[in-house]
Amino acid sequence: MSSLKELAELPSGFPQAWRSAVTGKLGSSPVQAWLELDLDEQLHFGAGLLVVTADQLWAFEGGTEQPGLRHWALDQEIKLLCSDHNGVGLLELVQGQRRIAAWRYTLGGHVQANRLLEQFEARREFLLHGKPLQISPLSLCPQCQSPLDPELDECEVCAQVIHTPPSTWTLLRLWRFAHPYRWQLLAGFLLTLASTAATLVPPYLTMPLMDKVLIPYQNGQPIDSGLVALLLGGLFGSALLAWALGWIKTYILALVSERIGADLRTTTYEHLLKLSLEYFGGRRTGDLMARIGNETDRINVFLSLHLLDFATDVLMILMTAGILFSINPTLALATLLPLPFIGWLIHAVRDRLRTGFEKIDRVWSEVTSVLADTIPGIRVVKAFAQEDREAQRFRDANRYNLEVNDRLNKLWSLFSPTVSLLTEIGLLMVWAFGIWLVSKDSISVGVLTAFIAYIGRFYTRLDSMSRIVSVTQKAASGAKRIFDILDHVSSVPEPAQPVVLPKVRGKIEIRGAGFRYGNRAVIRDLDLTLNEGEMVGLVGHSGSGKSTLVNLICRFYDLAEGAILVDGTDIRQMAIADYRRHIGLVLQEPFLFFGTIAENIAYGKPNATREEIVAAARAAHAHDFILRLPLGYDSLVGERGQGLSGGERQRISIARALLIDPRILILDEATSAVDTETEKEIQKALDNLVKGRTTIAIAHRLSTLRKADRLVVMDKGRKVEEGSHDELMAREGAYFRLYQAQQRQAEANRDLLPEE
């Protein structure tokens, strides 16, 4: 049994499953880094562990019960090399030209592998050559306990993306949205200048009020009522003018900022819609919603309120400084002494605030992502009784959001009072130096009073401007996340000079097609021709590339190799929207929008007449059940069509595809969600509808494809067989084996049915 001291040597984030296996074997040397291995030499899933201590590399292989153990001293000529290929990482331990050990892992462990490699090299350099260790302290993600990048303080495993730090200069890119309103902005700036100047009049009038009215009165002279009335009238007039100018410029700039925010949201959403499916496959819905919603709102508030305050503060400081120097340059220099310290403090804190606010934004998007996952999937959550689990997910995300905010608030809570303290010290210096100048008869009491009034405004604005640093960095991080979307170039680009086909006939040629999802090849060297008006069925095991091929034909993705031609023209030469108008797509999982049934059927053709909608519904055998609904075609369906059965949603989806009268019809498991009787009805409709159209049908139930003109059997992204049902059955190849397996499964299912 290991001692408590030995157990304490392991870091808190060390894998729990390996603690008992490792404890006592590593000696007293503290653990520097580790990597959990999940692949063996044959690339089968297995368990293993690599550990770097202060002077050894340890390898535990074969699981945690009785692991095999090897270790190497770091004070010898060995090298650890890291590489990856096709989603598999490889660590090789090399001595001279000879490989003495190798370990494999899936790329989910790349962060830990890099950390292990860094520690390995640093410890070796120290032991062999006495070089100082350039190793950042090991910190762990509070969520997944993975090593954190010391520069970013960001968990790459949780964030999924390596983020570049935002810059305040990102805000300047908003000018493209502000440019249409440049004259309104100019008017707002001039009004800001005028209103700021008006607010600086009252302190200036206090000098004659003190020196020519109050102090002479204390010395026995009578008060000049006319002068008092003039001065007080000037004070009131300047206040009234400042109020009027402030109201007008605030209203103008608020209107402009709202329009800039609306344009920013619209542009971002429109750009998002133009991106390929590949982009959405790597993003969470809640994160994108937070960017378009929360970030644009934050930028809008910054433009409408805080940017105006910032401009006012800058103008006030510059004008006040000019007035102070015009009154007394010596006292003005004393006033400005704290400025370098405040400037240095703002510079020191700014970058940490900016990166901190961006991290808060991403952490908050995790909270919204839990909501975006759970609320649409509430039926599944309840069906599997996972309410407590989802509540715990939300609590964890919310707690992590709280921790990140607490770290930033700790910094901000120190920054703001420090600036206030420096401004108070500056005010005390002005009082002390000013009293000394009055005692030497260098300035009058009225001058000192005006100075104190101006300096109060000066430091108030300086303190306000320092506080705007926080808001500015929030807006900068939000703008960076918005421009991350706007800067993303679609992997399915529009052609510079699109080709317009006068009439699409529907002949499809696939030549040498190749496509990869990341490192995984899904389509390999595929050649296939679909003649005009032909119905071709795609069959094969799950993962054979059928749906991917359909996505490529629809140009949801672009080929990595080869080409797809429609009527002899490469689809990459056509405008995407024009090309897709000729394609009718019925997905395996029908998606309906919140709205009426008629609106859902007419989604692809919004100007369709009611007669056309009804005709499409009749053809899809949906008309009868629609009429049985309380409001018929005007009946509302719930979000994602929750108010309808699976078969009803599928038939509306088919009607939606049929309404646009496409030349190319794609049925991706179009009848998978319906019962046998409904399937027969839809098949009768499809028998007539596929005539004259090039139809691609995917179905796992091979019996539904018997009427196809041709069947194409796919396996691992390649075409392995092609022909009619009878021809393929006669060959007794891949299709024959698929068909026989389904027949045996169907017979087994029938045997399980209870006898009547």
Disulfide bonds with the S-S distance in Angstrom:
none
